[in-house]
């Protein structure tokens, strides 16, 4: 998740690019850069660090005198967050300069072909590959060269490209990652989000997928990948700055809930093959080492611990390895038995959670092998681990985790299938079927999100409810725990998550009229038992809400049923948690609470 800004017009170019990047810094924060085209040369300024660091360098450079420029603020996916890997990137000649948002899945193959023809690369990024490919097409008009590259590149990408010899032109292209054009009077803007140019114009054009756009000071021309011109649809921006940064959503949390299909798609990108295999070569773990593992430990805190719970079910079911899960802050104090045959998986969205870091350091000292699961490149957890699996959710501003949780679930499902694949504990045909179902998740999550309005209507009647229970069994149990935590975090009500069968061993004493009980019934092999447990809650006066798959006749036990697309057990955890995020969100906002900044909470916990 990165930020792109481009400008063609009479203003001092850097006076547009640098403030524009500052408005997009929520999209990326580890490095930034600008390139300005003077016609007789392209000036490139970039640095690791924040936009303020870039601004100091630009100021020191003085008047750069240009009519066009592109800028970028980076959230690293390929290569460490340093100045060399910062965007923009050039081809070998310095004639072409590129900024890029997204992930090019086949970058390694494309790079190898270029290396074989004599190309030399200076960065570790996938983006530099695009710059070299466009540079090799110097005989073509720039837009046509970009179209050819778009046809070869696979994955999610938004591009802004300049060529030194045509200083009054910026070419943009989009597939998956957002790109918009701002229309001005004798000037035009290109950006990954509206805040970059909102202070200059409220006229905009959204660039659709598989489109290439030529941006000049007095014209904007859009083409499909075959070169056919497309009529742009002009829109007027009605939002203020804060709303624009939220993409038109009233809060960052709701925006991030709705970004989950894209986040899940990015997490899967390049990690599954057309033949239905899991591709996690990025772990760089020897197959023999994986086969030697005789026990797995998963450590995490908060929401990440609920992902750890699901990981236990997946790894045990698919690999037949015993798995222990621990709240990270308790792990080292119980003196767990670890050795060189133990695999420890630490999960932390920030990769900086101090309890999780302490747990993995303890495990490392005992000789265990470590896999870190994090959303932040080169985080402390990534550096401590022998291997790291990034979740690719993009920057999450809301304190309560949403898209980072669902991508953790998907990452752990990928890891579980990969371990089963290497160890031979699942038939290749079974893995192929499950991989196919994983690839359906982005669309299925989108289907659930479309029902947000219905969940909002239900939530409005429950704004004053003080006691909630969330119940599930097997793979539905972690979902119930996460649903309860979300309601606690942002709505400040008493919400308890339990294994449904445990209620009769004490907590059922709290069930009475006025209590809302949410049951999750997407795990088929415990479905009937969960429904029986819900009947026990209903008999004692509770209001019953069920999250159930499409087509599942749950009878008359529920007062309300929220439907999710059907799918395999365990994979359904991803779709089942979405209604609970929305439920918590709408209860909290009905209560007039600030969901983005819940009281007493911080995004990253770095103290014990």
TITIMAR-145519 format. One record per residue (C-alpha): chain; x, y, z. Coordinates in steps of 0.001 Angstrom, whole numbers, plus 500000, padded with zeros to 6 digits. Example, Ala and Ser with C-alpha at 12.3 -4.5 7.8 and 13.67 -1.06 7.14 Angstrom:
! residues 2
{node "A"; {512300; 495500; 507800}}
{node "A"; {513670; 498940; 507140}}
***
This chain:
! residues 608
{node "A"; {500000; 500000; 500000}}
{node "A"; {501819; 503086; 498718}}
{node "A"; {500999; 506619; 497643}}
{node "A"; {501493; 508032; 494136}}
{node "A"; {501350; 511692; 493052}}
{node "A"; {501909; 513133; 489576}}
{node "A"; {501593; 516681; 488224}}
{node "A"; {501797; 518430; 484842}}
{node "A"; {501300; 522191; 484792}}
{node "A"; {502682; 525676; 485455}}
{node "A"; {503090; 525489; 489258}}
{node "A"; {506455; 524712; 490822}}
{node "A"; {506255; 520934; 490554}}
{node "A"; {507714; 520049; 493945}}
{node "A"; {505229; 522432; 495613}}
{node "A"; {502525; 520055; 494409}}
{node "A"; {504315; 516733; 494841}}
{node "A"; {505644; 517026; 498388}}
{node "A"; {502404; 518317; 500032}}
{node "A"; {500493; 515752; 497977}}
{node "A"; {502650; 512972; 499368}}
{node "A"; {502148; 514332; 502886}}
{node "A"; {498398; 513888; 502406}}
{node "A"; {499029; 510266; 501389}}
{node "A"; {501489; 509343; 504128}}
{node "A"; {498875; 507116; 505761}}
{node "A"; {499354; 504855; 502721}}
{node "A"; {503080; 504355; 503286}}
{node "A"; {505661; 505578; 505692}}
{node "A"; {509062; 503965; 505276}}
{node "A"; {510555; 505943; 502353}}
{node "A"; {509626; 508610; 499822}}
{node "A"; {510886; 510248; 496663}}
{node "A"; {510177; 512588; 493751}}
{node "A"; {511333; 512860; 490155}}
{node "A"; {510948; 516079; 488138}}
{node "A"; {511343; 516303; 484368}}
{node "A"; {513227; 519307; 482974}}
{node "A"; {513325; 517975; 479418}}
{node "A"; {517115; 517970; 479289}}
{node "A"; {517244; 515687; 482316}}
{node "A"; {515313; 514161; 485204}}
{node "A"; {516179; 515138; 488763}}
{node "A"; {515635; 512353; 491284}}
{node "A"; {515443; 512910; 495054}}
{node "A"; {514532; 510082; 497423}}
{node "A"; {515247; 508893; 500932}}
{node "A"; {514394; 506376; 503579}}
{node "A"; {512178; 507855; 506264}}
{node "A"; {509135; 510088; 506347}}
{node "A"; {507862; 512838; 504043}}
{node "A"; {509453; 515449; 506307}}
{node "A"; {512875; 513949; 505516}}
{node "A"; {512161; 514186; 501800}}
{node "A"; {510905; 517767; 502148}}
{node "A"; {514228; 518809; 503715}}
{node "A"; {516176; 517343; 500796}}
{node "A"; {513895; 518984; 498242}}
{node "A"; {514253; 522355; 499947}}
{node "A"; {518025; 522018; 499951}}
{node "A"; {517997; 521254; 496213}}
{node "A"; {516513; 524678; 495418}}
{node "A"; {514578; 525514; 492235}}
{node "A"; {514402; 522371; 490109}}
{node "A"; {512594; 524092; 487216}}
{node "A"; {510315; 521489; 485638}}
{node "A"; {506879; 521169; 484068}}
{node "A"; {506066; 517663; 485284}}
{node "A"; {506930; 515303; 488092}}
{node "A"; {505946; 512160; 489951}}
{node "A"; {506301; 511271; 493633}}
{node "A"; {505873; 508252; 495872}}
{node "A"; {505561; 507345; 499534}}
{node "A"; {506345; 503700; 500159}}
{node "A"; {504994; 500851; 502247}}
{node "A"; {507615; 498260; 501382}}
{node "A"; {506713; 494880; 499893}}
{node "A"; {509812; 493999; 497851}}
{node "A"; {513144; 494929; 499374}}
{node "A"; {514086; 496561; 502642}}
{node "A"; {512856; 500097; 503404}}
{node "A"; {515977; 502025; 502455}}
{node "A"; {516975; 504803; 500077}}
{node "A"; {518072; 502467; 497272}}
{node "A"; {514707; 500693; 497249}}
{node "A"; {512729; 503922; 497593}}
{node "A"; {510791; 505062; 494535}}
{node "A"; {511050; 506487; 491888}}
{node "A"; {513091; 503944; 489913}}
{node "A"; {514734; 504414; 486521}}
{node "A"; {515780; 502255; 483604}}
{node "A"; {519482; 501760; 482865}}
{node "A"; {519761; 504923; 480793}}
{node "A"; {517904; 507192; 483208}}
{node "A"; {515533; 508086; 480381}}
{node "A"; {512472; 506468; 482014}}
{node "A"; {511347; 506917; 485614}}
{node "A"; {508577; 504937; 487337}}
{node "A"; {506650; 504862; 490608}}
{node "A"; {504461; 501903; 491454}}
{node "A"; {501842; 500771; 493948}}
{node "A"; {501083; 497057; 494221}}
{node "A"; {502818; 493714; 493739}}
{node "A"; {504021; 492309; 490413}}
{node "A"; {503649; 488577; 490907}}
{node "A"; {505844; 487445; 487997}}
{node "A"; {508583; 490013; 488598}}
{node "A"; {511265; 487370; 489153}}
{node "A"; {510685; 485765; 485737}}
{node "A"; {510560; 489164; 484037}}
{node "A"; {513758; 490249; 485785}}
{node "A"; {515597; 487077; 484807}}
{node "A"; {514830; 487682; 481130}}
{node "A"; {516195; 491206; 481410}}
{node "A"; {519333; 490059; 483230}}
{node "A"; {519986; 487538; 480443}}
{node "A"; {519990; 490394; 477919}}
{node "A"; {522497; 492441; 479914}}
{node "A"; {520360; 494534; 482250}}
{node "A"; {521863; 495444; 485613}}
{node "A"; {519620; 496220; 488581}}
{node "A"; {520462; 498404; 491563}}
{node "A"; {517462; 497752; 493849}}
{node "A"; {515606; 494730; 495258}}
{node "A"; {512207; 495957; 494086}}
{node "A"; {509755; 494578; 491563}}
{node "A"; {509186; 498156; 490371}}
{node "A"; {512644; 498556; 488838}}
{node "A"; {511788; 495661; 486519}}
{node "A"; {508951; 497746; 485045}}
{node "A"; {511264; 500718; 484487}}
{node "A"; {513721; 498532; 482548}}
{node "A"; {510941; 496941; 480494}}
{node "A"; {509565; 500344; 479492}}
{node "A"; {513076; 501597; 478773}}
{node "A"; {513574; 498722; 476319}}
{node "A"; {510640; 500069; 474314}}
{node "A"; {512114; 503503; 473574}}
{node "A"; {511011; 503163; 469934}}
{node "A"; {507343; 503221; 470998}}
{node "A"; {505200; 506120; 472239}}
{node "A"; {505275; 506013; 476042}}
{node "A"; {501611; 505040; 476459}}
{node "A"; {502028; 502168; 474014}}
{node "A"; {505164; 500975; 475817}}
{node "A"; {503266; 501000; 479123}}
{node "A"; {500369; 499070; 477547}}
{node "A"; {502780; 496356; 476389}}
{node "A"; {504288; 496067; 479853}}
{node "A"; {500844; 495921; 481461}}
{node "A"; {500006; 492967; 479243}}
{node "A"; {503115; 491125; 480444}}
{node "A"; {502988; 492037; 484134}}
{node "A"; {500814; 489957; 486453}}
{node "A"; {499384; 491062; 489773}}
{node "A"; {498165; 494288; 491307}}
{node "A"; {499733; 497512; 490124}}
{node "A"; {499246; 501221; 489633}}
{node "A"; {501955; 503056; 487709}}
{node "A"; {503031; 506614; 487004}}
{node "A"; {505709; 506904; 484316}}
{node "A"; {507727; 509736; 482763}}
{node "A"; {510167; 509796; 479849}}
{node "A"; {512826; 512527; 479745}}
{node "A"; {512251; 513327; 476075}}
{node "A"; {508555; 514113; 476606}}
{node "A"; {508490; 516375; 479692}}
{node "A"; {504858; 517468; 479311}}
{node "A"; {503500; 513923; 479647}}
{node "A"; {502857; 511519; 482517}}
{node "A"; {501441; 508081; 481722}}
{node "A"; {499485; 506191; 484367}}
{node "A"; {498167; 502638; 484393}}
{node "A"; {496057; 500624; 486769}}
{node "A"; {495161; 497056; 487637}}
{node "A"; {493838; 496376; 491138}}
{node "A"; {495528; 499281; 492909}}
{node "A"; {493686; 502620; 492885}}
{node "A"; {494492; 505515; 490536}}
{node "A"; {492620; 508793; 489988}}
{node "A"; {493136; 511901; 487857}}
{node "A"; {492487; 515421; 489140}}
{node "A"; {491380; 517856; 486414}}
{node "A"; {492507; 521471; 486685}}
{node "A"; {492612; 524577; 484503}}
{node "A"; {495755; 524212; 482414}}
{node "A"; {497071; 521583; 484806}}
{node "A"; {496285; 517995; 485701}}
{node "A"; {497112; 515619; 488529}}
{node "A"; {497556; 511863; 488914}}
{node "A"; {497338; 510148; 492299}}
{node "A"; {496504; 506957; 494117}}
{node "A"; {493984; 508830; 496270}}
{node "A"; {492068; 512102; 496218}}
{node "A"; {493772; 513930; 499130}}
{node "A"; {496902; 514367; 497030}}
{node "A"; {495266; 517033; 494862}}
{node "A"; {492129; 518086; 496735}}
{node "A"; {493494; 521518; 497647}}
{node "A"; {493933; 522262; 493922}}
{node "A"; {490817; 520814; 492279}}
{node "A"; {487590; 518978; 493017}}
{node "A"; {487166; 517651; 489473}}
{node "A"; {488286; 514062; 489055}}
{node "A"; {488286; 510979; 486858}}
{node "A"; {488611; 507461; 488301}}
{node "A"; {490864; 505189; 486240}}
{node "A"; {489374; 501699; 485918}}
{node "A"; {491287; 498424; 485891}}
{node "A"; {493386; 497607; 482810}}
{node "A"; {493402; 501195; 481615}}
{node "A"; {496303; 503429; 480573}}
{node "A"; {495979; 507218; 480861}}
{node "A"; {497982; 510001; 479202}}
{node "A"; {498050; 513083; 481437}}
{node "A"; {499105; 516411; 479899}}
{node "A"; {498510; 519917; 481220}}
{node "A"; {495512; 520455; 478907}}
{node "A"; {494278; 516925; 478263}}
{node "A"; {493556; 513540; 479803}}
{node "A"; {493209; 510579; 477430}}
{node "A"; {492337; 507051; 478561}}
{node "A"; {492947; 503825; 476624}}
{node "A"; {492251; 500151; 477167}}
{node "A"; {495113; 497681; 476808}}
{node "A"; {494368; 497289; 473090}}
{node "A"; {494850; 501005; 472502}}
{node "A"; {491181; 501876; 472098}}
{node "A"; {490305; 505295; 473512}}
{node "A"; {487832; 505234; 476432}}
{node "A"; {485512; 508107; 477265}}
{node "A"; {486318; 509298; 480813}}
{node "A"; {483590; 509704; 483428}}
{node "A"; {484048; 513035; 485203}}
{node "A"; {483059; 513382; 488850}}
{node "A"; {482963; 516209; 491356}}
{node "A"; {484453; 515690; 494824}}
{node "A"; {482134; 516701; 497649}}
{node "A"; {484325; 515529; 500548}}
{node "A"; {486541; 517551; 502839}}
{node "A"; {490173; 516507; 503396}}
{node "A"; {489503; 514139; 506270}}
{node "A"; {486688; 512400; 504439}}
{node "A"; {488777; 512146; 501279}}
{node "A"; {491605; 510434; 503118}}
{node "A"; {489029; 507937; 504271}}
{node "A"; {487975; 507262; 500688}}
{node "A"; {484497; 508652; 501289}}
{node "A"; {483914; 506463; 504356}}
{node "A"; {483040; 508191; 507630}}
{node "A"; {485848; 506434; 509527}}
{node "A"; {489115; 504684; 508830}}
{node "A"; {487773; 501527; 510466}}
{node "A"; {484861; 501223; 508029}}
{node "A"; {487192; 501974; 505123}}
{node "A"; {489544; 499240; 506270}}
{node "A"; {486712; 496759; 506764}}
{node "A"; {485762; 497383; 503136}}
{node "A"; {489382; 497027; 501991}}
{node "A"; {489456; 493383; 503061}}
{node "A"; {488753; 491796; 499659}}
{node "A"; {491793; 493627; 498245}}
{node "A"; {493932; 492851; 501309}}
{node "A"; {493100; 489144; 501114}}
{node "A"; {493780; 489107; 497381}}
{node "A"; {497186; 490732; 497967}}
{node "A"; {498004; 488194; 500691}}
{node "A"; {497277; 485345; 498273}}
{node "A"; {499068; 486958; 495318}}
{node "A"; {501946; 484865; 494040}}
{node "A"; {501513; 482303; 496792}}
{node "A"; {499305; 479805; 494983}}
{node "A"; {499870; 478282; 491550}}
{node "A"; {497473; 477590; 488708}}
{node "A"; {497915; 473899; 489461}}
{node "A"; {496666; 474342; 493035}}
{node "A"; {499950; 474249; 494934}}
{node "A"; {500987; 476589; 497738}}
{node "A"; {504097; 478622; 496895}}
{node "A"; {505900; 479822; 500010}}
{node "A"; {509480; 479657; 498775}}
{node "A"; {509892; 483088; 500409}}
{node "A"; {510193; 481260; 503744}}
{node "A"; {513465; 479751; 502527}}
{node "A"; {513013; 476813; 504892}}
{node "A"; {514585; 473493; 504004}}
{node "A"; {512013; 470782; 503294}}
{node "A"; {513929; 468346; 505443}}
{node "A"; {513773; 470745; 508362}}
{node "A"; {510005; 471103; 507933}}
{node "A"; {509619; 467324; 507882}}
{node "A"; {511685; 467018; 511056}}
{node "A"; {509339; 469206; 513107}}
{node "A"; {507492; 467197; 515747}}
{node "A"; {505623; 469989; 517535}}
{node "A"; {504330; 473477; 516746}}
{node "A"; {503792; 476400; 519121}}
{node "A"; {501887; 479537; 518101}}
{node "A"; {502264; 482673; 520233}}
{node "A"; {500394; 485959; 519894}}
{node "A"; {498376; 488605; 521734}}
{node "A"; {494908; 490106; 521355}}
{node "A"; {493344; 489747; 517928}}
{node "A"; {496461; 487955; 516679}}
{node "A"; {495884; 485293; 519337}}
{node "A"; {492529; 484524; 517718}}
{node "A"; {494388; 483957; 514448}}
{node "A"; {496675; 481640; 516419}}
{node "A"; {493634; 479692; 517626}}
{node "A"; {492519; 479114; 514046}}
{node "A"; {496084; 478149; 513105}}
{node "A"; {495982; 475372; 515698}}
{node "A"; {492864; 473855; 514133}}
{node "A"; {494261; 474165; 510594}}
{node "A"; {497761; 472821; 511262}}
{node "A"; {496583; 469929; 513427}}
{node "A"; {493822; 468974; 510983}}
{node "A"; {495975; 469210; 507843}}
{node "A"; {499423; 468128; 509076}}
{node "A"; {498608; 465920; 512095}}
{node "A"; {501266; 467790; 514079}}
{node "A"; {500449; 468634; 517703}}
{node "A"; {500027; 472391; 518169}}
{node "A"; {500057; 474434; 521355}}
{node "A"; {498876; 478036; 521406}}
{node "A"; {499900; 480563; 524014}}
{node "A"; {499106; 484134; 524901}}
{node "A"; {502576; 485508; 524255}}
{node "A"; {502866; 487275; 527590}}
{node "A"; {502440; 483931; 529398}}
{node "A"; {504519; 481703; 527153}}
{node "A"; {507976; 481910; 528696}}
{node "A"; {506681; 481901; 532262}}
{node "A"; {505281; 478370; 532020}}
{node "A"; {508653; 476879; 531002}}
{node "A"; {507501; 475265; 527735}}
{node "A"; {509484; 472275; 526484}}
{node "A"; {511231; 473290; 523261}}
{node "A"; {514108; 471940; 521192}}
{node "A"; {515505; 471962; 517639}}
{node "A"; {512516; 469952; 516387}}
{node "A"; {510050; 472585; 517604}}
{node "A"; {508539; 475148; 515242}}
{node "A"; {507398; 478393; 516877}}
{node "A"; {505120; 480772; 514960}}
{node "A"; {504871; 484319; 516298}}
{node "A"; {502010; 486488; 515032}}
{node "A"; {501954; 490285; 515375}}
{node "A"; {500421; 492756; 512921}}
{node "A"; {503032; 495399; 513746}}
{node "A"; {505856; 493002; 514372}}
{node "A"; {506774; 495145; 517375}}
{node "A"; {504516; 493680; 520096}}
{node "A"; {506867; 493366; 523038}}
{node "A"; {505218; 490277; 524573}}
{node "A"; {505416; 488382; 521292}}
{node "A"; {509021; 489451; 520745}}
{node "A"; {509953; 488245; 524217}}
{node "A"; {508257; 484904; 523537}}
{node "A"; {510046; 484255; 520233}}
{node "A"; {513394; 485304; 521704}}
{node "A"; {512870; 482783; 524495}}
{node "A"; {512022; 480080; 521950}}
{node "A"; {515055; 480959; 519842}}
{node "A"; {517302; 480575; 522874}}
{node "A"; {515927; 477041; 523328}}
{node "A"; {516919; 476113; 519767}}
{node "A"; {513468; 476254; 518173}}
{node "A"; {512908; 477301; 514556}}
{node "A"; {510929; 480543; 514208}}
{node "A"; {508420; 481818; 511630}}
{node "A"; {507240; 485393; 512120}}
{node "A"; {503890; 486536; 510724}}
{node "A"; {503716; 490311; 510412}}
{node "A"; {502160; 493088; 508347}}
{node "A"; {505239; 495322; 508503}}
{node "A"; {508302; 494723; 506387}}
{node "A"; {511568; 494402; 508290}}
{node "A"; {509801; 494638; 511643}}
{node "A"; {511521; 493480; 514819}}
{node "A"; {509633; 490173; 514630}}
{node "A"; {510793; 489684; 511045}}
{node "A"; {514382; 490324; 512045}}
{node "A"; {514209; 487915; 515008}}
{node "A"; {512691; 485074; 512975}}
{node "A"; {514387; 482500; 510800}}
{node "A"; {511595; 482978; 508239}}
{node "A"; {508846; 485535; 507832}}
{node "A"; {505408; 485492; 506203}}
{node "A"; {504033; 488967; 505445}}
{node "A"; {500280; 489505; 505456}}
{node "A"; {500179; 492408; 502958}}
{node "A"; {497098; 494055; 504452}}
{node "A"; {498448; 497544; 503815}}
{node "A"; {498563; 500317; 506353}}
{node "A"; {495818; 499981; 508983}}
{node "A"; {495056; 503245; 510779}}
{node "A"; {492065; 502175; 512880}}
{node "A"; {493269; 500895; 516243}}
{node "A"; {490918; 497898; 516274}}
{node "A"; {492336; 495325; 513858}}
{node "A"; {490108; 494339; 510936}}
{node "A"; {491915; 493684; 507667}}
{node "A"; {495107; 492711; 509481}}
{node "A"; {493148; 489952; 511242}}
{node "A"; {491545; 488472; 508129}}
{node "A"; {494889; 488490; 506331}}
{node "A"; {496458; 486746; 509326}}
{node "A"; {493788; 484051; 509011}}
{node "A"; {494562; 483639; 505315}}
{node "A"; {498316; 483611; 505951}}
{node "A"; {497932; 480880; 508566}}
{node "A"; {495725; 478837; 506236}}
{node "A"; {498384; 479149; 503541}}
{node "A"; {501063; 478113; 506014}}
{node "A"; {499034; 475137; 507241}}
{node "A"; {498500; 473916; 503672}}
{node "A"; {502171; 474481; 502847}}
{node "A"; {503290; 472400; 505819}}
{node "A"; {500860; 469656; 504779}}
{node "A"; {502134; 469833; 501202}}
{node "A"; {505797; 469491; 502211}}
{node "A"; {505117; 466778; 504786}}
{node "A"; {502768; 464869; 502445}}
{node "A"; {499900; 464700; 504947}}
{node "A"; {497263; 465907; 502489}}
{node "A"; {496622; 464493; 499043}}
{node "A"; {497570; 466994; 496276}}
{node "A"; {493975; 466883; 495103}}
{node "A"; {492738; 467957; 498527}}
{node "A"; {495220; 470826; 498588}}
{node "A"; {494155; 471885; 495109}}
{node "A"; {490512; 472048; 496188}}
{node "A"; {491327; 474075; 499293}}
{node "A"; {493555; 476452; 497310}}
{node "A"; {490690; 476980; 494891}}
{node "A"; {488404; 477831; 497792}}
{node "A"; {490990; 480243; 499238}}
{node "A"; {490986; 482114; 495944}}
{node "A"; {487229; 482614; 496227}}
{node "A"; {487561; 484455; 499547}}
{node "A"; {487988; 488022; 498214}}
{node "A"; {484746; 487808; 496259}}
{node "A"; {482927; 486093; 499122}}
{node "A"; {484030; 488766; 501602}}
{node "A"; {482768; 491378; 499160}}
{node "A"; {479382; 489654; 499169}}
{node "A"; {479197; 489846; 502970}}
{node "A"; {480199; 493515; 502944}}
{node "A"; {477290; 494256; 500645}}
{node "A"; {474969; 493366; 503551}}
{node "A"; {476432; 496059; 505819}}
{node "A"; {473204; 498062; 505664}}
{node "A"; {471157; 495130; 506977}}
{node "A"; {473555; 494633; 509876}}
{node "A"; {473404; 498352; 510647}}
{node "A"; {469609; 498177; 510933}}
{node "A"; {469874; 495272; 513384}}
{node "A"; {472560; 497029; 515405}}
{node "A"; {470541; 500190; 515993}}
{node "A"; {468104; 498306; 518217}}
{node "A"; {470950; 496933; 520356}}
{node "A"; {472849; 500126; 521138}}
{node "A"; {471817; 499975; 524809}}
{node "A"; {472439; 496235; 525332}}
{node "A"; {475092; 495811; 528008}}
{node "A"; {475619; 492044; 527997}}
{node "A"; {476623; 490008; 524958}}
{node "A"; {477884; 486465; 524405}}
{node "A"; {479597; 485178; 521262}}
{node "A"; {479594; 481394; 520931}}
{node "A"; {481171; 478918; 518537}}
{node "A"; {482810; 475534; 518409}}
{node "A"; {485859; 474206; 516575}}
{node "A"; {486868; 476695; 513862}}
{node "A"; {483968; 478957; 514812}}
{node "A"; {485339; 479429; 518335}}
{node "A"; {488152; 481860; 517339}}
{node "A"; {485593; 483839; 515331}}
{node "A"; {483395; 484120; 518405}}
{node "A"; {486345; 485302; 520476}}
{node "A"; {487235; 487954; 517905}}
{node "A"; {483614; 489132; 517665}}
{node "A"; {483485; 489629; 521426}}
{node "A"; {486816; 491468; 521460}}
{node "A"; {485741; 493879; 518717}}
{node "A"; {482598; 494826; 520634}}
{node "A"; {484589; 495376; 523820}}
{node "A"; {487243; 497446; 522077}}
{node "A"; {485078; 499958; 520272}}
{node "A"; {481603; 499835; 521849}}
{node "A"; {482725; 499459; 525508}}
{node "A"; {480121; 496823; 526381}}
{node "A"; {480497; 493549; 528234}}
{node "A"; {480979; 490897; 525577}}
{node "A"; {482227; 487392; 526304}}
{node "A"; {483477; 484819; 523816}}
{node "A"; {483062; 481150; 524759}}
{node "A"; {483218; 477708; 523290}}
{node "A"; {479491; 477068; 522965}}
{node "A"; {479594; 473774; 524871}}
{node "A"; {481263; 475463; 527841}}
{node "A"; {478267; 477684; 528621}}
{node "A"; {476465; 475008; 530610}}
{node "A"; {479474; 474741; 532934}}
{node "A"; {478813; 478085; 534600}}
{node "A"; {478343; 481089; 532292}}
{node "A"; {474779; 480098; 531415}}
{node "A"; {473823; 481511; 534834}}
{node "A"; {474219; 484978; 533259}}
{node "A"; {471719; 484355; 530459}}
{node "A"; {468428; 486190; 530879}}
{node "A"; {466037; 488318; 528886}}
{node "A"; {467836; 491245; 527284}}
{node "A"; {471132; 489417; 526725}}
{node "A"; {472154; 489090; 523053}}
{node "A"; {473857; 485815; 522106}}
{node "A"; {475634; 485607; 518744}}
{node "A"; {476316; 482078; 517538}}
{node "A"; {478628; 481167; 514670}}
{node "A"; {477623; 477975; 512863}}
{node "A"; {479829; 477704; 509770}}
{node "A"; {481930; 474695; 510875}}
{node "A"; {479825; 471823; 509555}}
{node "A"; {481025; 468966; 511752}}
{node "A"; {479939; 470768; 514956}}
{node "A"; {476934; 472605; 513480}}
{node "A"; {474229; 470501; 515135}}
{node "A"; {475889; 470721; 518542}}
{node "A"; {476220; 474503; 518325}}
{node "A"; {472547; 474831; 517371}}
{node "A"; {471634; 472736; 520415}}
{node "A"; {473688; 475046; 522627}}
{node "A"; {471886; 478045; 521116}}
{node "A"; {468532; 476450; 521939}}
{node "A"; {469677; 476383; 525582}}
{node "A"; {470367; 480122; 525430}}
{node "A"; {467033; 480862; 523788}}
{node "A"; {465142; 478858; 526429}}
{node "A"; {466534; 481221; 529054}}
{node "A"; {465329; 484398; 527353}}
{node "A"; {468333; 485484; 525229}}
{node "A"; {467992; 487171; 521858}}
{node "A"; {469648; 484794; 519394}}
{node "A"; {471635; 485938; 516343}}
{node "A"; {473199; 483300; 514107}}
{node "A"; {475940; 483668; 511500}}
{node "A"; {475210; 480818; 509105}}
{node "A"; {476067; 479772; 505576}}
{node "A"; {473770; 480394; 502636}}
{node "A"; {471239; 477601; 502304}}
{node "A"; {471699; 476288; 505833}}
{node "A"; {468270; 475717; 507395}}
{node "A"; {468939; 476633; 511011}}
{node "A"; {465284; 476182; 511973}}
{node "A"; {463547; 478486; 514407}}
{node "A"; {466293; 478783; 517005}}
{node "A"; {467380; 482234; 515786}}
{node "A"; {465577; 485548; 516064}}
{node "A"; {467939; 486890; 513380}}
{node "A"; {470188; 485127; 510849}}
{node "A"; {473154; 486778; 509104}}
{node "A"; {474191; 484838; 505996}}
{node "A"; {477685; 484270; 504627}}
{node "A"; {478716; 482350; 501474}}
{node "A"; {479211; 478640; 501996}}
{node "A"; {482698; 477172; 501993}}
{node "A"; {484957; 474604; 503644}}
{node "A"; {485356; 474441; 507400}}
{node "A"; {488170; 476652; 508710}}
{node "A"; {488275; 478757; 505531}}
{node "A"; {484833; 480027; 506521}}
{node "A"; {486404; 481764; 509510}}
{node "A"; {487400; 484572; 507116}}
{node "A"; {483884; 485293; 505882}}
{node "A"; {482216; 484615; 509246}}
{node "A"; {484173; 487317; 511087}}
{node "A"; {483131; 490110; 508678}}
{node "A"; {479532; 490434; 510019}}
{node "A"; {480920; 490604; 513565}}
{node "A"; {483246; 493464; 512621}}
{node "A"; {480287; 495293; 511089}}
{node "A"; {478091; 494515; 514089}}
{node "A"; {480625; 495976; 516504}}
{node "A"; {481183; 498971; 514252}}
{node "A"; {477498; 499846; 513918}}
{node "A"; {476736; 499324; 517623}}
{node "A"; {479627; 501631; 518503}}
{node "A"; {478728; 504365; 516018}}
{node "A"; {475073; 504224; 517057}}
{node "A"; {476363; 504901; 520563}}
{node "A"; {478228; 507924; 519202}}
{node "A"; {481729; 506553; 519896}}
{node "A"; {485004; 507220; 518059}}
{node "A"; {485796; 503811; 516596}}
{node "A"; {489131; 504878; 515121}}
{node "A"; {490529; 505924; 518497}}
{node "A"; {488986; 503714; 521184}}
{node "A"; {489818; 504720; 524713}}
{node "A"; {492832; 503255; 526501}}
{node "A"; {494078; 501409; 523411}}
{node "A"; {497113; 501780; 521160}}
{node "A"; {497750; 500295; 517747}}
{node "A"; {501057; 498737; 518760}}
{node "A"; {501827; 497548; 522283}}
{node "A"; {505525; 497986; 522998}}
{node "A"; {505501; 497715; 526797}}
{node "A"; {505022; 494670; 529011}}
***
